Amino acid sequence: MAEHYQPSLLDDLGEEVTGIVAPVSLCMAVTVLLVRLLNPEGISSANTVLIASIAYQEQAGDSSGKKFGGALLNAIIFVGVVAGMTVVLFLLFKYKEMIDLPDSIKLGLGDFIFYSMLVGRAAMYDFMTVFSAYLAIIAGLGLTLLCLALFQKALPALPFSIVLGVAFYFLTRLTLEPFLIPLSTHLVFY
């Protein structure tokens, strides 16, 4: 009696990984590009109007209530714009997924939003932090895919990526950046 071959997830894992990493990377790249275009210096000065301060700009005589309301309105607009763009990229990802990979591994909208928010925040500082957070998120996705292959059941995509992404974000900002920036400004590497 011939045994029926049941394909393993590992048989087409390369296609699965590419199908996940490519749209996640695209989403994060677009977010970083937007953050750098809208806030090229990475800081907010009183004279600039950014998307994060488009509805309300604080004035010296404003009351605490007005400041809170204005900051809340600006935050809602900013998160709405980032979430809206992420939803568009997510829908494009889902459309491609339905056509090309109907039985593939799927990511949720929350995954894309978290990844975008983390690298967007990192882009407000420098590209070293962006690359560190990006690589940590992709490593977290890789760990999740490895666990998926081992356990053969649905797993959430965020835990490994959250832990690694946030850890590397803070490690880069608090340790690597203060160490490497002075070295590079004094041309120690050259």
Secondary structure, 3 states (H helix, E strand, C coil): CCCCCCCCHHHHHHHHHHHHHHHHHHHHHHHHHHHHHHCCCCCCCCCCCCHHHCCCCCCCCCCHHHHHHHHHHHHHHHHHHHHHHHHHHHHHHHHHHHHHCCCCCCCCHHHHHHHHHHHHHHHCCCHHHHHHHHHHHHHHHHHHHHHHHHHCCCCCCHHHHHHHHHHHHHHHHHHHHHHHHHHHHCCCCC
